[in-house]
C-alpha cells in the first residue's frame, strides 16, 4: 500500500517510503542518472590509467639499462613504476584546473572586443603559461580519448559523447571533440582528484621502501648518514601535501554539500596541497635541471622532475593570476555543459518520456523532463496516458527501464 514500509530487517539497509508523488517515471530518472554518475567514476579511472600508461612508459624509457638509463630490468616492477605512480598522482590533481583554464581562455578570446586592455594582457600571459602544460599533457589526452571511446563503445556510439550543448532547445548539436573532452575533465574534478590521490598514496608507501642507501645513496650525507637538506625538504613537503590532499579526497568522497562547506576545501586546501606536491618534486630533482637538453645525459630525454612539476606549476600559476585580476568574469554568462555521460543519460530519459507521453492523468511528459528548456519534448503526446488499453506502450516503457 502507498506509504507503507515492509517490515524487513536487513543490515546496513534502511527502507524509506517513496512518498505519495513517486512514479515509475521518477524511478526511471533515478536509475538512469545514478548509472551516469557511475559512468563518470569509470571515466575518471580511465583517465588515471591513461596518464599512468604515459608516465610509467616515460620513466622506463629514461631509466632502463637497455634504453636511456642504467637501471636493470628487475627495478622496473617497483623502483621505476613508483615514479609513474607519483607523476600520475600529481597530474591527476591538476587535470580539472588545466581544462578549466583552457575553456576560460577560449571563452575570453570569443569576447575579445569586450575585454579591456589589462585583462587582454593577463589573458595573453596566461595563454603563454598554458602552452607547456598542453604540450606535456597531449599524449595522455589522446590515450584517454582512445581508451574511453573503447570502453563506452559497448554502450553508445563514441561520437555521441562529444555533442555540443546549449540552452536553446532548437540548437543544432554538432560534434565538438576538444571542448567536450575539456568539459568532461572539469566536471570530473572529484573523480580525477580521488583517483589521483590513490596513485599518490601508493607512492607514499613505495617512497618509504625506496628511501634507502641501496636505492638513493646521494640522498644521504656521507658523514652523518642522514638526509641532506634538499631531501628533507622534499620529504616534509610531500608528507604535508599527502595530509592536505587526503582531506580534499575525503570531502569529495562524501559527495555534494553546500558551497559554504566546500569553498574552504576546494579553494584553499586543494591548491595549497598541490603546491606542496610541486615543491616536493622540485626539491628532489631541480638540481639536475642544468642537464635538461644535454644529449650526454639520458640521451637528452627531459628530467621527470621537470616534466612532472611544470604541468601543475604553470596551471596553478595561470589559475591564480586570472583569479587575482578577476579575468574569468567574462565567462560568467557561459552555458555550463554537463559531462558527456550525464548528457547522454538526459537524452535517454527525455526519449523515454517522449515515447511514453503521460504516465497518468496528472503528470505530463513535459513536466517530468529534466532539461530546463520549458518546452515539451517533440515526441511527447500530452493527451495519451498509460491506461489499461495501452498495454503495449507500458511494455515498451518497462523495456526502457532495463538500463
C-alpha positions as CSV (number, residue, x, y, z in Angstrom):
1,X,0.0,0.0,0.0
2,X,1.2,3.6,-0.7
3,X,3.3,5.0,2.1
4,X,3.8,1.7,3.9
5,X,7.3,0.2,4.6
6,X,8.0,-3.5,4.5
7,X,8.8,-4.9,7.9
8,X,12.1,-6.4,6.7
9,X,15.3,-6.0,8.7
10,X,18.5,-6.0,6.5
11,X,21.8,-5.0,8.0
12,X,23.1,-1.6,6.7
13,X,19.9,-1.0,4.7
14,X,17.3,1.5,5.7
15,X,13.9,1.3,3.9
16,X,12.1,4.6,3.4
17,X,8.7,5.5,1.9
18,X,9.0,6.7,-1.7
19,X,6.3,9.3,-1.0
20,X,2.9,9.9,-2.5
21,X,4.3,11.6,-5.6
22,X,6.6,8.8,-6.5
23,X,6.0,7.4,-10.0
24,X,7.6,4.9,-12.4
25,X,9.0,7.7,-14.4
26,X,10.7,9.2,-11.4
27,X,12.2,5.8,-10.7
28,X,13.4,5.7,-14.3
29,X,15.1,9.1,-13.9
30,X,16.8,8.0,-10.7
31,X,18.2,4.8,-12.2
32,X,19.4,6.5,-15.4
33,X,21.2,9.3,-13.6
34,X,22.7,7.0,-11.0
35,X,24.1,5.0,-13.8
36,X,25.5,8.2,-15.4
37,X,27.2,9.0,-12.1
38,X,28.9,5.6,-12.0
39,X,30.0,6.2,-15.6
40,X,31.7,9.4,-14.5
41,X,33.7,7.4,-12.0
42,X,34.7,4.9,-14.7
43,X,35.7,7.8,-16.9
44,X,37.9,9.3,-14.2
45,X,39.6,5.9,-13.6
46,X,40.2,5.5,-17.3
47,X,41.9,8.9,-17.3
48,X,44.1,7.7,-14.5
49,X,45.1,4.6,-16.3
50,X,45.8,6.6,-19.5
51,X,48.1,9.0,-17.6
52,X,49.8,6.1,-15.8
53,X,50.5,4.5,-19.2
54,X,52.3,7.6,-20.4
55,X,54.2,8.4,-17.2
56,X,55.4,4.8,-16.5
57,X,56.5,4.4,-20.1
58,X,58.4,7.6,-20.0
59,X,60.1,6.6,-16.7
60,X,61.1,3.2,-18.1
61,X,62.5,4.6,-21.3
62,X,64.5,7.2,-19.4
63,X,66.0,4.9,-16.7
64,X,66.1,1.3,-18.2
65,X,69.5,0.0,-18.9
66,X,68.6,-1.0,-22.5
67,X,67.2,2.4,-23.3
68,X,68.4,5.8,-21.9
69,X,69.4,4.8,-18.3
70,X,71.3,2.4,-16.1
71,X,68.6,0.7,-14.1
72,X,68.3,-3.1,-14.5
73,X,65.1,-4.8,-15.6
74,X,64.5,-6.1,-12.1
75,X,63.9,-2.5,-10.9
76,X,61.0,-1.9,-13.3
77,X,58.4,-3.6,-11.1
78,X,58.8,-1.2,-8.1
79,X,61.5,1.5,-8.5
80,X,60.6,2.7,-11.9
81,X,56.9,2.3,-11.6
82,X,57.0,4.3,-8.4
83,X,58.0,7.3,-10.5
84,X,54.9,6.6,-12.6
85,X,52.6,6.5,-9.6
86,X,54.0,9.7,-8.2
87,X,53.8,11.5,-11.5
88,X,50.3,10.3,-12.2
89,X,49.0,11.4,-8.8
90,X,50.4,14.9,-9.3
91,X,49.0,15.3,-12.8
92,X,45.6,13.9,-11.9
93,X,45.2,16.6,-9.2
94,X,45.7,19.3,-11.8
95,X,43.7,17.9,-14.7
96,X,40.5,19.8,-13.8
97,X,42.1,23.3,-13.4
98,X,44.1,22.6,-16.6
99,X,40.9,22.1,-18.6
100,X,39.2,25.0,-16.8
101,X,41.9,27.4,-17.7
102,X,41.8,26.4,-21.4
103,X,38.0,26.8,-21.5
104,X,38.1,30.1,-19.8
105,X,40.8,31.4,-22.2
106,X,38.8,30.2,-25.2
107,X,35.7,31.9,-23.9
108,X,37.6,35.2,-23.4
109,X,39.0,35.1,-26.9
110,X,35.5,34.8,-28.3
111,X,34.6,38.0,-26.4
112,X,37.9,39.7,-27.3
113,X,36.4,43.0,-28.4
114,X,34.6,43.5,-25.0
115,X,37.8,42.8,-22.9
116,X,39.7,45.8,-21.5
117,X,43.4,46.3,-22.1
118,X,44.6,44.9,-18.7
119,X,42.6,41.8,-19.0
120,X,43.9,41.3,-22.5
121,X,47.4,41.4,-21.2
122,X,46.5,38.9,-18.4
123,X,44.9,36.6,-21.0
124,X,47.9,36.7,-23.3
125,X,50.3,36.0,-20.4
126,X,48.2,33.1,-19.1
127,X,47.9,31.7,-22.6
128,X,51.7,31.5,-22.8
129,X,51.8,29.8,-19.4
130,X,49.3,27.2,-20.7
131,X,51.3,26.2,-23.8
132,X,53.7,24.0,-22.0
133,X,51.1,22.1,-19.9
134,X,49.1,21.5,-23.1
135,X,52.1,20.0,-24.9
136,X,53.0,17.9,-22.0
137,X,49.5,16.5,-21.5
138,X,48.7,16.0,-25.2
139,X,49.8,12.3,-25.3
140,X,47.9,11.4,-22.1
141,X,44.9,13.3,-23.5
142,X,45.0,11.1,-26.7
143,X,45.4,7.9,-24.7
144,X,42.4,8.9,-22.6
145,X,40.2,9.7,-25.6
146,X,41.0,6.4,-27.2
147,X,40.5,4.4,-24.0
148,X,37.2,5.9,-23.1
149,X,35.9,5.5,-26.6
150,X,36.8,1.8,-26.5
151,X,35.2,1.4,-23.0
152,X,31.9,3.2,-23.7
153,X,31.5,2.0,-27.3
154,X,29.6,-1.0,-25.9
155,X,27.0,1.4,-24.5
156,X,26.6,4.1,-27.2
157,X,28.4,5.4,-30.3
158,X,31.6,7.2,-29.5
159,X,30.6,10.3,-31.4
160,X,27.6,10.9,-29.1
161,X,30.0,11.7,-26.2
162,X,31.2,14.8,-28.0
163,X,28.0,16.6,-29.0
164,X,27.6,20.3,-28.3
165,X,25.2,21.6,-25.7
166,X,23.2,24.7,-25.5
167,X,20.3,26.4,-23.6
168,X,18.5,26.8,-26.9
169,X,16.2,23.7,-27.5
170,X,16.5,24.4,-31.3
171,X,20.3,24.3,-31.2
172,X,21.8,22.0,-33.8
173,X,24.2,19.9,-31.7
174,X,27.3,19.3,-33.8
175,X,30.4,17.5,-32.7
176,X,32.9,19.3,-30.5
177,X,35.6,16.8,-29.5
178,X,38.0,19.2,-27.9
179,X,35.5,21.3,-25.9
180,X,33.5,18.3,-24.8
181,X,36.6,16.4,-23.6
182,X,37.8,19.6,-21.7
183,X,34.3,20.0,-20.1
184,X,34.4,16.4,-19.0
185,X,37.8,17.0,-17.4
186,X,36.4,19.9,-15.5
187,X,33.3,18.1,-14.4
188,X,35.4,15.1,-13.3
189,X,37.3,17.1,-10.7
190,X,36.1,14.9,-7.9
191,X,36.6,11.7,-9.7
192,X,40.1,12.6,-11.1
193,X,41.1,14.0,-7.8
194,X,40.2,10.9,-5.9
195,X,41.9,8.7,-8.4
196,X,45.0,10.9,-8.3
197,X,45.2,10.6,-4.5
198,X,45.2,6.8,-4.8
199,X,48.2,7.0,-7.0
200,X,49.9,9.5,-4.7
201,X,49.1,7.4,-1.7
202,X,50.6,4.3,-3.3
203,X,53.7,6.4,-4.0
204,X,53.9,7.4,-0.3
205,X,54.3,3.7,0.7
206,X,56.7,2.9,-2.1
207,X,58.7,6.0,-1.2
208,X,59.3,4.7,2.3
209,X,60.7,1.5,0.9
210,X,62.9,3.2,-1.7
211,X,64.3,5.8,0.8
212,X,67.4,3.7,1.4
213,X,71.0,4.0,0.6
214,X,70.8,1.0,-1.7
215,X,68.4,2.9,-4.0
216,X,69.2,6.6,-3.2
217,X,72.7,6.9,-1.9
218,X,73.1,10.5,-3.0
219,X,70.1,11.4,-0.7
220,X,72.3,10.9,2.4
221,X,75.2,12.8,3.9
222,X,78.2,10.6,3.7
223,X,79.4,11.6,7.2
224,X,76.2,11.7,9.2
225,X,74.3,9.2,7.2
226,X,71.2,11.5,7.4
227,X,69.2,13.0,4.6
228,X,70.7,16.1,3.0
229,X,68.6,19.3,3.4
230,X,67.1,19.1,-0.1
231,X,65.8,15.6,0.6
232,X,64.5,16.6,4.0
233,X,62.6,19.5,2.3
234,X,61.3,17.1,-0.3
235,X,60.1,14.6,2.3
236,X,58.5,17.2,4.5
237,X,56.6,18.9,1.7
238,X,55.5,15.5,0.4
239,X,54.0,14.5,3.7
240,X,52.2,17.8,4.2
241,X,50.8,17.5,0.6
242,X,49.6,14.0,1.3
243,X,47.8,15.1,4.5
244,X,46.1,18.1,2.9
245,X,45.0,16.2,-0.2
246,X,43.7,13.4,2.0
247,X,41.3,16.0,3.5
248,X,40.2,17.1,0.0
249,X,39.7,13.5,-1.1
250,X,37.6,12.6,1.9
251,X,35.4,15.6,1.2
252,X,35.0,14.5,-2.4
253,X,34.0,11.0,-1.4
254,X,31.4,12.4,0.9
255,X,29.5,13.8,-2.1
256,X,27.6,17.0,-2.5
257,X,27.3,19.7,0.1
258,X,26.6,23.5,0.4
259,X,29.2,25.7,-1.2
260,X,29.9,27.3,2.2
261,X,31.3,23.9,3.3
262,X,33.1,23.1,0.1
263,X,34.7,26.5,-0.6
264,X,37.5,26.3,2.0
265,X,38.4,22.8,0.9
266,X,38.5,23.3,-2.9
267,X,39.6,27.0,-3.0
268,X,42.3,26.8,-0.4
269,X,43.3,23.4,0.9
270,X,43.4,21.7,-2.6
271,X,45.7,24.3,-4.4
272,X,47.9,24.5,-1.3
273,X,48.2,20.7,-1.2
274,X,49.1,20.6,-4.9
275,X,51.7,23.4,-4.4
276,X,53.4,21.4,-1.6
277,X,53.4,18.4,-4.0
278,X,55.1,20.6,-6.7
279,X,57.8,21.7,-4.2
280,X,58.2,18.1,-3.1
281,X,59.1,17.1,-6.7
282,X,61.2,20.2,-7.4
283,X,63.3,19.9,-4.2
284,X,64.0,16.3,-5.2
285,X,65.4,16.9,-8.7
286,X,65.7,20.6,-9.6
287,X,69.4,20.5,-9.0
288,X,69.9,18.4,-12.2
289,X,67.8,20.6,-14.5
290,X,71.0,22.1,-15.9
291,X,71.3,18.9,-17.9
292,X,67.8,19.0,-19.4
293,X,68.9,19.3,-23.0
294,X,72.3,17.6,-22.7
295,X,72.4,14.6,-25.1
296,X,75.2,13.0,-23.0
297,X,72.7,12.7,-20.1
298,X,69.9,10.1,-20.7
299,X,70.3,10.8,-24.4
300,X,68.7,14.3,-23.9
301,X,65.5,12.9,-22.5
302,X,64.0,15.6,-20.2
303,X,64.1,15.1,-16.4
304,X,61.0,13.5,-14.9
305,X,61.0,16.1,-12.1
306,X,60.9,18.9,-14.7
307,X,58.2,17.4,-16.9
308,X,56.0,16.4,-14.0
309,X,56.3,19.6,-12.0
310,X,55.9,22.1,-14.8
311,X,52.4,20.8,-15.7
312,X,50.8,21.7,-12.3
313,X,53.0,24.7,-11.6
314,X,52.1,26.5,-14.9
315,X,48.4,25.6,-14.5
316,X,48.1,26.8,-10.9
317,X,50.1,30.0,-11.7
318,X,47.7,30.8,-14.5
319,X,44.7,30.0,-12.4
320,X,45.8,32.2,-9.5
321,X,46.7,35.1,-11.9
322,X,43.2,35.0,-13.5
323,X,41.6,34.9,-10.1
324,X,43.6,37.9,-8.8
325,X,42.6,40.0,-11.8
326,X,39.1,38.5,-11.9
327,X,39.7,37.6,-15.6
328,X,37.2,34.8,-15.6
329,X,34.3,37.2,-15.0
330,X,33.8,37.3,-18.8
331,X,32.9,33.6,-18.7
332,X,30.1,34.1,-16.0
333,X,27.3,34.0,-18.6
334,X,28.5,31.0,-20.5
335,X,26.3,27.9,-20.6
336,X,27.6,25.2,-18.4
337,X,27.8,21.9,-20.2
338,X,27.3,18.5,-18.5
339,X,29.6,15.6,-18.5
340,X,29.1,13.5,-21.7
341,X,27.7,10.5,-19.8
342,X,25.2,12.8,-18.0
343,X,24.2,14.5,-21.3
344,X,23.6,11.1,-22.9
345,X,21.6,9.9,-19.9
346,X,19.5,13.1,-20.1
347,X,18.8,12.4,-23.8
348,X,17.9,8.8,-23.0
349,X,15.5,9.9,-20.3
350,X,13.8,12.5,-22.4
351,X,13.4,9.9,-25.2
352,X,11.7,7.6,-22.8
353,X,9.3,10.3,-21.6
354,X,8.7,11.3,-25.1
355,X,7.8,7.7,-26.1
356,X,5.6,7.1,-23.1
357,X,3.9,10.5,-23.1
358,X,1.9,10.8,-19.9
359,X,2.2,8.3,-17.1
360,X,-1.1,9.2,-15.5
361,X,-3.8,11.9,-15.9
362,X,-2.0,14.4,-13.7
363,X,1.7,14.2,-14.7
364,X,2.7,15.4,-18.2
365,X,5.8,14.3,-20.0
366,X,7.0,17.9,-20.3
367,X,6.8,18.3,-16.5
368,X,9.0,15.2,-16.0
369,X,11.7,16.2,-18.4
370,X,15.0,17.0,-16.7
371,X,16.0,19.5,-19.4
372,X,15.2,23.1,-18.2
373,X,14.0,24.3,-21.6
374,X,10.4,24.9,-20.7
375,X,9.4,23.2,-24.0
376,X,7.7,19.8,-24.5
377,X,9.8,17.0,-25.9
378,X,8.9,16.8,-29.7
379,X,7.8,13.2,-29.3
380,X,5.7,13.7,-26.2
381,X,1.9,13.4,-26.5
382,X,0.2,15.1,-23.6
383,X,-3.2,13.6,-24.4
384,X,-2.0,10.0,-24.3
385,X,-2.0,8.2,-21.0
386,X,-0.9,4.7,-19.8
387,X,-4.4,3.3,-19.2
388,X,-5.5,-0.3,-19.2
389,X,-5.9,0.0,-23.0
390,X,-2.3,0.9,-23.6
391,X,-0.6,-2.3,-22.6
392,X,1.8,-2.2,-25.5
393,X,3.0,1.3,-24.5
394,X,3.5,0.1,-20.9
395,X,5.5,-2.9,-22.1
396,X,7.8,-0.7,-24.1
397,X,8.2,1.6,-21.2
398,X,9.3,-1.4,-19.0
399,X,11.8,-2.4,-21.6
400,X,13.3,1.1,-21.5
401,X,13.5,0.7,-17.7
402,X,16.1,-2.1,-18.1
403,X,19.1,0.2,-18.2
